[in-house]
Amino acid sequence: MDPLDTAKIKLIMELRSQGITDAAALKAIENTPREEFVAPAQRVQAYDNQPLPIGCEQTISQPYIVAFMTQHLQLNKSMVVLEIGTGSGYQAAVLSRLCRRVYTIERHRPLMREAEARFRACGLHNITTRVGDGYKGWPESAPFDRIVVTAAAPEPPETLIAQLAVGGFMLIPVGAQREGQQIQRITRTETGTETEALLPVRFVPMLPGVERGAGKNGAGGGR
C-alpha cells in the first residue's frame, strides 16, 4: 500500500478517536487529497495531525480542526456556504463535497492563485473564489446557510452575521491569541443571535483589507 494511503487511514482512525463521528465529514476528508494542498517537500507529512506552513505566514490547519469545523457545520447538499480565509484551499475542498456551493474569500492573492489551481486539478467545480476583505463578506450572494471563518476575530463581525440566513449559523474563532480563542457558533434567529462556545483554539488574526505585499501576517487564516 502507498505510504500516503496508510497515513490517511491512520489519520481517519485518529480523528474518530478524537470525537469526529460524522460519517459524511470523515468521507469528505478521506476523499480530499491533502497531499495536493501542501508543498511538494511536505507531502510525506500531509496526513500528520498537525498544521503545516503554506506561505504568506499562513498554515494549512491541523486535520482535527478541519474535521471539527466540518462536522459542526452540519451540512447537506442543498446548502450554500461562505468561507472566510481560503488559505491552501483544503477546507473549501472538503466542504465542497458536502454542500451545493462554497464561496471562499482570501486576502492573499498568491494563496488564492494556488488554491484555484488545486480546485481545478481536483475537479471541484462548485467553489467560487474571490480575493478580498473577509470582513465585508460576499453580500451580493447572501444569505448563506453557513459561514465558516478560519482566522480569529476580536468579536463576530456584524457584517457577516447580517449575511446569514435566519436559522443559519457561523463558526468563527473569537478572541486574541494572548488571551485565548474559542470557536463560537453564532446562530441568526428571527430576533437576533444565539452564541455557543465550542472549542479552545489558536488561529492567526483576522485582518481587514487585501494584502498588498508578500509574506506579511494576516487575515487569510490558513486551511
C-alpha positions in Angstrom: 0.0 0.0 0.0 1.2 3.5 -0.8 2.6 5.2 2.4 0.2 8.1 2.0 -2.8 5.8 1.9 -1.5 4.1 5.1 -1.0 7.6 6.7 -4.5 8.6 5.6 -6.1 5.5 7.2 -4.2 6.2 10.4 -5.4 9.8 10.4 -9.1 8.8 9.9 -8.8 6.4 12.8 -7.2 9.1 15.0 -9.9 11.6 14.1 -12.5 9.0 15.1 -10.8 8.6 18.5 -10.9 12.4 18.9 -14.6 12.5 18.6 -15.1 13.0 14.9 -18.0 10.6 14.3 -19.9 12.2 11.4 -19.6 9.7 8.5 -20.1 12.3 5.8 -17.4 14.6 7.2 -15.0 11.7 7.5 -15.7 10.5 4.0 -15.1 14.0 2.6 -11.8 14.2 4.4 -10.9 10.7 3.1 -11.7 11.7 -0.4 -9.8 15.0 -0.4 -6.1 14.5 -1.2 -4.4 16.7 1.5 -1.1 16.0 -0.1 -2.2 18.2 -3.1 -2.7 21.1 -0.7 0.8 21.3 0.8 4.2 22.0 -0.7 5.9 19.0 -2.5 8.6 18.8 0.2 5.8 18.3 2.8 3.8 15.6 1.0 5.2 13.0 3.4 3.7 14.9 6.3 0.4 15.6 4.6 -1.6 13.2 6.9 0.2 14.1 10.1 -2.4 15.6 12.5 -0.7 19.0 12.6 -0.7 22.3 10.8 1.9 22.9 8.1 3.2 26.2 6.6 1.7 27.3 3.2 3.4 30.6 2.6 2.4 34.2 3.4 3.0 33.3 7.0 -0.2 31.2 6.9 -0.8 27.5 7.6 -3.0 24.6 6.5 -4.9 23.8 9.6 -4.5 20.7 11.7 -6.7 18.0 10.2 -8.6 17.7 13.5 -9.6 21.3 13.4 -10.8 21.0 9.8 -12.7 17.8 10.7 -14.2 19.5 13.8 -15.4 22.5 11.9 -16.7 20.4 9.1 -18.7 18.2 11.5 -20.1 21.1 13.4 -21.3 22.9 10.2 -23.9 20.1 9.8 -24.0 20.5 6.0 -26.3 19.0 3.4 -26.3 19.1 -0.3 -28.8 22.0 -0.6 -26.7 24.4 1.4 -24.6 27.4 0.3 -21.5 28.1 2.5 -19.3 31.2 2.8 -15.7 30.6 3.9 -13.5 33.5 5.1 -9.9 32.6 4.6 -9.2 30.2 1.7 -5.6 29.6 2.6 -4.4 26.4 0.8 -8.0 25.6 -0.3 -8.1 22.4 1.7 -11.1 23.3 4.0 -13.1 24.6 1.0 -12.3 21.4 -0.9 -13.6 19.3 1.9 -16.8 21.4 2.3 -17.5 21.3 -1.4 -18.1 17.6 -1.2 -20.9 18.2 1.4 -22.9 21.2 0.1 -24.2 22.8 -3.0 -21.7 25.6 -3.3 -18.8 27.2 -1.4 -18.0 30.9 -1.8 -14.5 31.5 -0.4 -12.5 34.7 0.2 -8.8 35.1 0.6 -6.8 38.3 1.2 -3.5 36.9 -0.1 -3.6 36.8 -3.9 -0.7 34.3 -4.2 -2.5 31.8 -1.9 -5.7 32.2 -3.9 -4.0 31.5 -7.2 -2.5 28.3 -5.8 -5.9 27.3 -4.3 -7.7 27.9 -7.6 -5.2 25.6 -9.4 -5.8 22.9 -6.8 -9.6 23.1 -7.2 -9.2 22.7 -10.9 -6.8 19.8 -10.6 -9.2 18.1 -8.2 -12.2 18.6 -10.5 -14.1 20.7 -7.9 -16.5 23.0 -9.8 -18.8 24.2 -7.1 -16.3 26.5 -5.5 -16.4 30.3 -6.3 -13.4 32.4 -5.3 -12.6 36.0 -4.5 -9.6 37.9 -3.4 -11.0 40.4 -1.0 -11.7 41.6 2.6 -13.2 38.9 4.6 -14.8 41.4 7.0 -17.0 42.5 4.1 -18.1 39.0 3.2 -20.0 38.4 -0.1 -23.2 40.5 0.2 -24.4 40.0 -3.3 -24.5 36.2 -2.9 -26.1 36.3 0.6 -27.9 35.0 2.5 -25.7 32.0 3.4 -26.8 28.8 5.2 -23.5 28.6 6.9 -20.4 30.8 7.3 -17.0 29.5 8.4 -14.2 31.8 9.4 -10.7 30.4 9.6 -9.0 33.3 11.3 -9.6 34.8 14.8 -11.7 38.0 15.2 -11.9 40.0 18.4 -15.6 39.6 18.1 -18.0 38.2 15.5 -18.3 40.7 12.6 -21.8 42.1 12.3 -21.4 42.4 8.6 -21.0 38.6 8.4 -23.9 37.9 10.8 -26.1 40.0 8.6 -25.3 37.7 5.6 -26.6 34.6 7.4 -30.0 33.2 6.6 -32.3 33.2 9.5 -31.7 29.8 11.2 -28.2 29.6 9.7 -25.1 29.9 11.7 -21.4 30.9 11.6 -18.4 29.1 13.1 -15.7 31.6 14.0 -12.7 31.7 16.3 -13.1 34.6 18.7 -10.5 36.2 20.9 -6.9 37.4 21.0 -4.0 35.0 20.7 -2.6 36.1 24.0 -5.9 35.8 25.9 -7.0 32.6 24.2 -9.6 31.9 21.5 -12.7 29.8 21.2 -14.6 28.6 18.2 -18.1 30.0 18.6 -21.3 29.1 16.9 -23.3 32.2 16.2 -26.9 31.3 15.1 -29.0 34.0 13.5 -32.6 34.0 14.8 -35.7 35.9 14.0 -34.9 38.4 16.8 -31.1 38.4 17.0 -28.4 35.8 17.6 -27.6 32.9 19.9 -23.9 32.1 20.8 -22.4 28.9 21.9 -18.7 28.3 22.7 -17.4 25.0 21.1 -13.6 24.6 21.3 -10.4 26.4 22.5 -8.2 27.1 19.5 -5.3 29.2 18.2 -5.7 30.9 14.8 -3.9 33.8 13.1 -5.7 37.1 13.5 -8.4 38.1 11.0 -7.3 41.4 9.4 -9.2 43.8 7.2 -8.4 44.7 3.6 -6.4 42.9 0.9 -2.7 42.1 1.5 -0.7 44.1 -1.0 2.7 42.9 0.0 4.2 39.4 0.1 5.0 37.5 3.3 3.1 39.6 5.8 1.0 38.1 8.6 -2.7 38.4 8.0 -6.3 37.6 7.6 -6.3 34.6 5.4 -6.0 32.3 8.3 -4.9 29.1 6.7 -6.7 25.9 5.7 
